[in-house]
Amino acid sequence: MNFGMTRSWVVTLVALVSSLAQTSVAGELFETELGLLSGALDRLDDGDHHHSAARPDTHAPAGLMGDHVHSAGEVMAEYKFMTMSMDDNRVGNDEVSDIAALTASGVSFMVAPTRMFMDMHMLHVMYAPSDRVTLYMMPMWTSVTMDHRRMNGTTFRTHNEGFDDMAGGALWLLDQEEDSEWIANLGFSVPTGDLNNTTSRSTGSPTLLPYPMRLGSGTFDARPGLTWKGYRDGGSHGIQFQADLPIGTNYRGYSVGDTYTVNGWYSWLLTERVSTSVRFEGLFRKNFDGADSELNPMMAPMARTDMRGGDSVNLGLGMLWLLQDGSRLNFEWVLPIHQDLDGVQLETDHMMFVSWSKAW
C-alpha cells in the first residue's frame, strides 16, 4: 500500500469538504426557497437537545454511522440495508481480464474470482441514558455470493450467509454549540460471525471458504471514531474519521488488516423535510497478518493474506426524507472514483444504502 498516496488523498478530501462548507454558491441557489423555511428551522423543539427534530440533515448520509446522539431517555430503532456489487479484477490501479487474473500477480493460480455480490441487513438500536451519552448495538445478517473461473475455463459459484460480527458502543457528545457539534465514537465489534463455513463447489469435497466470503473478523475489534458536524440555514456539513482495529489473532490463525476511513459530506436542504447530500470517502485497508493454515495460498488470490489491502476513494450521492410521523428514510448510492488494490482483487462497482429510522 502506498501511504504517501494515502496521505495525499486525506489532505485532498479534507480540503474539498472545507471548500464545500465555505462556498456561497449552494446558498445562492437555494436562497429563495430556504428563506421561506428559515422561521421553521429556527424553532427547534425545546425537548430535543441535539437539533434532531426540526430538520432532516441532522443525520449523516446513509452509508455512515456514529454521526448523531439523542436526548436523555430517547430510543431509536433503525433498519439498514446495504448491497454491494464487485465485478472484474484489478491489480493496483489496472484492470485485468478474468484469464489474466490467474497469472497477473506472478503466481499461477488455479482459480480466480470474476464477480461478487454482498447484501447486509442491519438492525440498529440506540438508547440515550443522558444528553451526553448514547449507547448503540447493531446485529447484522450478511449474504455473500461469488463467481469463479478455473484455469481450464470452467466456472462455478459459491455462497455463504449468516450472522456477521455484531457492532456496539457508545457515542459521546464532546462539545455542542448552536451551529456545530463534536461526537466521539467508542465502538467495538463482537465476533459473532462464523469463519468455518465450507463449500464443495470448487473441488467436490468440503473446502473452507476464502477470506472475502467469511462472516466477520473472528476477533474482538476496536472501532474508534470522531465526527464533527456544522449547521447552516441552507444545509449542513461534516467530517468523520473512523478506524476498525482487530485485537489479537482469531481461532483460524490470522488477523484481518486495520481499516481507516475518512469521510466528508455536505447536505443541502431542499425543503423542510427533504435534503440531498454529496459525500467523499477515503478508505485505506491493510493486508492481513498470519494465515489460515487450511487455505492453500497457491489456489486462488482470495486465499492470500497479502492480497487483501488497498486504497479507494468513493463518491456518495444521497437523499433523506423526514416523514410526517417523525421517522427518516435515508438513501445513498456510492460509486468508486479511485481504486489501488494490493495484488489480484475484485474491484467494487457500486454500493447502495437504504435505511428507515424512528426515535421515541
N, C-alpha and C positions, 0 to 999 in steps of 0.2 A: 504494500500500500504506500502511496506517495503522500507523506504527511505534510510536505511543503505545499502540494496542491490542496490538501485538506484545509490548511490554514488560510490559503487564499480564497477558497470557497466560503469559509466562515466570514472573513472580512467583507467579501463582496455581498453576502447575504445581509449582514447587519447594516451595511451602508445603504443597500436598496430599501430595506424596511424603514430606515430613518428618513430616506428621501420621500417615501410614500406618506409617512406620518406628517411631514412638514409641508408637502405640496398643497397649493391652494386650488389646483385645477379641479379636483374632485368636489371640493366645496362649492366652487362656482357652478359646476354642472347641476348640482342638486340644491342650490341656494333657494330657489323659488319654492320648491316643494317642501323642503325641510323647514322653511320659515313658518309654514302652516303647522308644523309639528312641534316647534320649539316649546310652546307652552305645555304640551302634554309631556314632553321629555323632561321638563324642569320639575314637574310634580311627581317626584319619586314617592313611592309608597313608604310611609313612616315606619311600617313594621318590617321593611326589608332593608337589612343592614348593608347589603353588598350590591346595590344597583340592579338586582335581578328581576324586578317586576315590571319596570316601565319600558324596557327596550329589548329587542331580540339579540342584539350583538354583544351582550354581556357574556355569552357563551362563545368559545372559540370555534373555528371550523370543525366539521365532523370528524376529521382524521386525528384530532388531538384529544388528550385527556389531561386532567390535573390542572385545569385552567381557571376554575372558579370555586368559591366557597359558599356556604349557606349560613343563614341566620340561626341562632341558638334554637334547638328543638325541631328544626326543619328536616324533612326526609325527602330524598329524591330517588326515583326509580327510572332507569333508562334501559331500553333495548337498543343495541347497536349491531349492525350487520356490516361486514367487510367482505368484499370479493376482490381477488387479485388474479390477473392473467399474466403468464410468462410464456414467451414464445421466441424461438431462435436462440442460438448460443452466442456468447461473446467471450473474447479473450482480451483483457484490458479494455481498450476503447473500441476494439474492432469486432464487428460481427463476422461469424464464420458459419459455414453451412453445416448441416447435420452430419454429413460424411466427414468434413474436415475436422469437426469437433472430436472425432475419435483419435486424431493424431496431432491436433494443433498445439498442444502443450509440450510436445516432445515425448509423450508417453503414448503407447499404442493400447488404447482401452478396448475392451470387448463390447461395451455398451456406452451410449451417450444419451442424455435426455433430449427431447425435442419440444415438449410443451409441459406446462404445469398449471393447474388451477387450484386455488385455495379459497375456501369460504370459512368465515368465522362468525359465530353467533355469540354475542356477549350480553350478559345481564349485569348492569352496573347499578349498585345501590350505595347511596350516600346518606350519612346522618351527621348532624352538627350538634355536638354536646355544648358548644359555646360559639360565640360570634367569631372567635379567632381560629377554632379548630374544626375541621370537617373530616370525618372518617369515611373510608370507602372500601368496598370489596367488589370483585368482578370475576365470577367464574366464566369460563369460555368453552365452547364446543367447536372443534376445528375439523374440517373435511379437506383432504388433500388428494388430488389425482395427478399422476404423472405419466406421460407417454415417453417411450424409449425406442431407440433404434440399435439393433445389433450390428456387428461388423459385417455380417453376411446379408444385411439389408432387411431382415425381418424386423417386425415391430411388436411391442407388447405394452400393456397398460397396468399400472399398479395403483392401489387406492388405500387410504388409511383415514380413519376418523375416530373421534372420541374426545374426552375431556382434555383440554390443554392445561398448562400451568395456570393457577389462579392468582390474580393480582389483588393487592390490598395496600393499605397505607393510610396516611394522614396528610391532609393539606393544612398548612399553617399560614394564616394571613399575617405576613410580616409587617406590612405598612399599608395604610389606605388614606388617600387624600380625596378631595372632591372629584378629581378627574384622573386618578391613577391608583394602581394597587400592585403590591408585590406579594407573590404566593410561593411558598416553598412546598415541594412535594417530597415527603418522607415515605417513599414507596418501596415495595418488595414484591416478590412472587414466590409462590409455594409450588414445589414440583409435584403437581397432581397429574401430569401427563404421563403416558406410558411410552418408554423407549424400546420395548421388547417386541413390538408387533412385527409380524413376518409376512412374506408373500411367497407363493410358489410359481408365480407367472414367469420369472426370468430363467429358472433352472429346472423347474419341475419338482423341486423339493423345497421345504420351508427355508427361506432365507431372510435374514434381518433386513428391514427397510433401511435405505441410506439416510444420511443426516438430514437433508432438506424435507424428508417426509415424516420425520418423527415429531411427536407431540410434546413440545416443551424442551427445556434445557436439561432436566434431570437434577438440577441443583437449586438451592435457595439463592435468589438473586436480589441484590440491592438495586433499587430503581430511583435514585435521587433526581430531583428536577427543580427548576426555578423559572417562574413566569412573571413577566411584567406586562401590564395592560394599561393603556391610556385611552381616555374617552374625550370625544369632541361632539359638538352638536350634530354634525353630519355623519359620524361614524366612530370607529374605534380601531386601535392597532395594538399589536403585542409582539413580544419576543419570548421564546421559550427554549430553554436548554434542558435536555433530558439524557440520562445515561442508563444503561442496562448492564450490570456488572455481576457476572456469576461468581458465587462464593465456593471455592474448592472444586473438587472433581466429582463427577456423577458416578453412579454404580456401573456404568459401561466403560469407565476409564478415561473419559475426556471432559473438557470444559469448553463450552461454546465461547466464541470470542466476545470481547467487550463491544458494545454498540453505543455510539454517541449521536445524538440528533440535535440540530439547531433549527428552529422554525421562526419565521417572521411572517406576519399577516396584516392585512388591512381589510376592514369591513365597512361597507357603505350602507347607510340606512336609506332604503328606497321608500318605505312608508313606516309608520309607527309600529308595524307588525312584521315587516319583511326587511331582511338585509342580505347583501351579497358580499362575497369575500374573494380575495386572492391570497394565496399562501405560497411561500417558497420554503423548501425543506432541504437541508443538507444532512445526509445520512452516511455515517462512517462506521464500518464494521471491520473488526479484526478477525484473523483466522483463528481456528480452534487450537487449543493446547491438548496434547495427548492424542489418543486414538482408541476406537473400539477395536479390540483385537480380533473380533469375529467378522469384521468387514475387510474385504480384500481391496487395498488401495489401487491395485492394478486393474480392477474390474471396470470401474466407472469413475468419472470425475466427482460424482456425488458422494463417493466413499473416501474422498481425500479431505483431510483436515486443513491442508494448505491451499485449498480452493474454495474457501467459504467467505473470505473477506472482500472488501471493496468499498468504493465511494460512489455515491449517487446524489444528484440534485433533482428534486421533484417540484412540479408546479401543480398547485391545487386550486380549483375553481368551485366555489360553494354558494349555497343559498340556505337561509334559515328563516323559518316561519314561526312566529309567536301566535299560537292558535287562540280561539276565543275562550277556551277553558283554562288558559294559562300554560298549557303544555307546549313543547317545542318540537318541531320537525326540522331536522338538520340533514343536509345533503352535501356531499363533496365528491368531485371527480378529480383524480390525481394522475398526472402524466409525467414520466421521467424526461428530463431535458439533458441529462448527462449521466453516464454510467461508465465506471472504470473498475472492472472486476478482476480479482486475482484468479488466474488460471481459467479453465473452461467452466462457465456457469451460464444458466439460462438468464436472459435479460428480462426485466419487467416491462410489460407492455402498458398496463394501466391498472389502477385500483379505484374502487368505488366504496364510499362510506355512506350509510344511511342510519339515522338514529331518531328515536322518539323518546322524549323525557318529560316527566311531570314531577313537580315538587309540591309538598303539602306542608 
